[in-house]
Amino acid sequence: MDIVTRLKPLFARLLEIDEQSIRPDSSPANVSTWDSLQHINLILALEEEFGVMVDPEDIQRLDTFAGLCAYFEQRMS
């Protein structure tokens, strides 16, 4: 199972959006439920799901679905 396939359902559940609406450029700017608190919740859930710790300096810049996918894919390889 690839990273996008694993990340989409989690992303959709946490942000309370439909999986089909998730695009590579999905971000806090275009997903109304993606606020600063949800961003932290998303990072924590992804860390748990993938067993990868996000560097604190990286948290703020991981602000698109594509960026999150790339980050976790790189960390897992």
Secondary structure, 3 states (H helix, E strand, C coil): CCHHHHHHHHHHHHHCCCHHHCCCCCCCCCCCCCCHHHHHHHHHHHHHHHCCCCCHHHHCCCCCHHHHHHHHHHHHC
